[in-house]
Amino acid sequence: MITAKEALDKLKEVNKRFESGNSLLGFLANTDRRIELQSG
């Protein structure tokens, strides 16, 4: 289990990525990336 501070730090990190447009979801939603992942 992580501490409250670690959880908050992770949340802040994810929020910064989201605000900058570099969210993980956006990366995985990229068509070229999905094709790359499917091909191994």
C-alpha positions as CSV (number, residue, x, y, z in Angstrom):
1,M,0.0,0.0,0.0
2,I,1.3,3.5,-0.8
3,T,1.2,6.4,1.6
4,A,-1.2,9.3,1.2
5,K,1.7,11.6,0.1
6,E,2.7,9.0,-2.6
7,A,-0.8,8.8,-3.9
8,L,-1.1,12.6,-4.0
9,D,2.2,12.9,-5.9
10,K,1.1,10.3,-8.4
11,L,-2.3,12.1,-8.9
12,K,-0.5,15.4,-9.5
13,E,1.8,13.7,-12.0
14,V,-1.1,12.2,-13.9
15,N,-2.9,15.6,-13.8
16,K,0.1,17.4,-15.3
17,R,0.2,14.8,-18.1
18,F,-3.5,15.3,-18.8
19,E,-3.3,19.0,-18.8
20,S,-0.4,19.0,-21.3
21,G,-2.2,16.6,-23.6
22,N,0.2,13.7,-22.9
23,S,-2.1,11.4,-21.1
24,L,-1.6,7.7,-21.2
25,L,-5.1,7.2,-22.6
26,G,-4.4,9.6,-25.5
27,F,-1.2,7.6,-26.2
28,L,-3.0,4.3,-26.3
29,A,-5.8,5.8,-28.4
30,N,-3.4,6.6,-31.1
31,T,-4.1,4.4,-34.2
32,D,-0.5,3.9,-35.1
33,R,0.4,2.9,-31.5
34,R,-2.6,0.4,-31.4
35,I,-1.4,-1.2,-34.6
36,E,2.2,-1.4,-33.2
37,L,0.9,-3.0,-30.0
38,Q,-1.2,-5.5,-31.9
39,S,1.7,-6.7,-34.0
40,G,3.8,-7.4,-30.9
